[in-house]
Amino acid sequence: MQKPIIGMIGPRTSNEARAFKNYTQIVDNYPKRIREVGGIPIGICFPYGQYYEDALALCDGFIFTGGPKVEAAQINAMGYAIKHNKPVLGICLGMQTMAAYEWASKKLCSNGFDSNEVSASYKIEDEIYYMDEKGGHNDLDPFYNEQIEKSKHEVVLTEDSHLYSIYQRTQINEPSIHNWVLKGDVFNGSEIFKVTGRALDGTIEAIESKNSSLWIVGTQFHPELEDENKVLFDTFIKEVNVRRK
């Protein structure tokens, strides 16, 4: 069987006045981890923020990577993955994109999730409705690899979670580097996602799909930084393979 194709959806930098300052960024650690567990990584680009589904249709699963801001195209890609039952691992900004999907589904779409309505209505400034600005737990900016241990803290997992099943314990010690956090009540009453991990200070560090037929896991922490988290990427690829048979 052909190796699974994993679409990597990364952040976009935009400056419409400067042609060489418009680009999509994929940090090497993401494709590195995908290759280690037997997947084929491809980068997904939405030029000038325009949403297209043709590249998404090539993919068996998705990793939504870290970065500085959520755009409408990323939210729509999340909607595509959910609609087509494609496994998702969202990391840092990727997890925050899940929260954006939650908010947009409730506030921007008149009758169920609609990518056209999101494209027409969502603004980057809407982040304030589901996120709060807050320095990372150790304010490591810029971040250097030698600071991984300093960036780590405990994440407490719920036992009814994929992450608990993967790690087989209720507390894991993970690197978490971020400038924004999800609002504490963003998933209150949600029919889509549930919170499955928090830092000791209450910061949301993991969320998952409530629908057991979907495999969607989001982490505020950065599992791609450490070899010890290969088990998470292994499980992700296994779930991808189950759904593509």
N, C-alpha and C positions, 0 to 999 in steps of 0.2 A: 504494500500500500504506500502511495506517495506520502511523504512527510507532510504534516499539517502546515498550512500557511497562516501565519499570525500577523495581523495588521497592527502596526504600532502607530498610535494616534498621539502626536506630540503637539507642543505649543507652537504658536505662530508669532513671529515678531513682524510688526507692520510699520512702515513709514512710506506712505504712498508718494512722497516727494522724492524718494531716493530708491531707485530700482534695486540696488544691491543690499538694501536694508529690509527687504521683504523676504522672509524665509521661514521654513518649518524646521524645528530642531529635534533630533532624536539622539539622546545621550547613548554612548556605546554600550553601557552596561545592560541595557534592555535587549538589544539583539544578541549580545553575548550570552545572556541567560537563556534566551529562546533556543539558540543553537545548542547549548549544552544539554537541553532536555529533548532534543530531536525535532524541533520545529524549524520552519523557514521564515525568517523575519522579513517583512516588507514595510516600508514607510508609506503612510497614507498622507497625502497633501490635499489641502483645500485652498487653492490659490486665491489670494485676496479675500479669504474667508468665505468663498462660495462653496456651498454644500453639494457634493456629488455622491451618488451611490454606486457607480460602476466599479470603482476600485474595492469598495467594501464587499461586493458580491464575490470577489476572488478569495475572500478570507474565511478560514474555518473558526477563528477566534480572534480576540482583540486584547491588546494591552494598551490602556490609556496611561500615558506616562506623566511624570512630574513636569512642572513648569509654572509660569507666572500668572496666567489668566485663562479663564474659561470663555470660549466663544460659542456662538450659536451652532456652528458646524460640528463642534465636538459634542454638543448636546444632542444634535440630530443623529450623529453616529452612534451614540449610546442608545437612542431610540431604535435605530436599525438593529443593533445587536440584540436588544430585548425582543423585538418583534420576530426576529428570525432565530431565536434561541441559540445564539452564539455565545460561548463562554467568554467572560470578561474578567480580567484582572486590572483594577484601577489603582494606581499608585500616586499618592500625594494629590497633585492636581487631578489625577484620574479619579480618585475617590470624590473629590469636590465636584467633578463633572456629574457624578451620580446625584449629588445633592441639587445641582443645577437642573438636572432632568426632573427630579421630584418637584422642585419649585415651578418649573416651566409647565409641567403637566397640569398643575393646579391653577396657575395664575395666567398663563398665556394661551392655553388651548381651550377652545369652547366646547369640544365634544371628543374627548380622548386626545392622546398625543398626536400632534400634527406638525411635521417638519416645516411646512410652509408658514404656519403661524409663528413658529419659533424664529425662523429666519427673518420674518417681517417685524417681529416685536422685541426680541431679546437684545439687550444692550449690556456691554461689559460692566457698566455701572450697576447693573442689577445684582451683582455679587453681594452687595450689602444686605440683601434680603435673606440670604442663607449662609453668609460667612461673616466672621469678625476678623479684623486685622489684629494680629498678635505675633510677636517674635517667636522664632523656634524655641524649643525648650532650653537651648543653650546659646541662642543668638549667634550661631556660627555662620557668619556671612562676611567674606567668602568662606566656603567650606573646603577643607583639604582632607585627603584620604587619611592622613595620620590622626585626624580628629574623630574618627568613627566611634571609638570607645567613649569619648567625651559626649558625643551626640546621643548616646543610647539611654533609654529609660524603660521602666516596666510598662507593659500593656496587659491589662487584665481582660481575659476573654470569657465570654459566656459559653456554657457547656453545650448549648444548642446551636453550635456554629461550625462551619466548615473549618475555620482556623483551629478550633479546639480539636477536631478530628484529625487534622493534619499534624499539629504539634504535640498532641496528647498531654497537654497541661493547660492550666488556667492562667498562667503568667509567662510571658515571653519578654525578653530584653532586646529591644530593637532600636536602630538609629532612626531618629525622627527629626527632620530638618525642614522647617516651613516658616512662612511669614503670615499665613492665614489659617484659621481654624473654622470648622463648621459651628454654626449656632447650636446651642444645646438642645433646642426644641424643634430643630428642622424636620425631624422625622416623627414628631408627635402625630398620632392618628394616621400614619402612612400605611397604605396598602401595598407599597412597592418595596421599601427597604426597611431593615431593622439594624439597630446599633448592636454590634457584637464584640466591641473592644473599646476600652477607654484607658487613658493614662491615669495615674494616681490622682492627678489634679482635676479629673473629670473630662478632659479633652477627648473628643471622639477620635479614636484611632483605627477603628475598623467598622465596616458596614457590609451587609450581605443582602441578597434578594430574599424576600419573604416567600416567593414562589419556589417550591421545592423542585420544580421541573427545570428551573433556570440555575446556572452556576455563575453567579456574579459576586465577586469578592472585591472590596475596596479597602485599602490600607492608607492611613495618613503617613505611616512609617515607610521606610525605603528598604524592602527586602532584597532588592537587586544589588545592594552594596556588599552583601556578605554571602560567602559560600554556604554557610549554615542554613540559609533559607532555600537551598535548592529543592528541598522537599515541597515547598509551596509551588514552585514552577513545574516540578514533576507532576503534581496533582492537577494543575491547570491543563497541561498537555494531555493527560489521561482523560480529563473531562472533554476536551476538544475531540479526541479520537473516538470517544463513545458516541458523540453526537454526529459524527460524520460518516459512520458506518451505514 
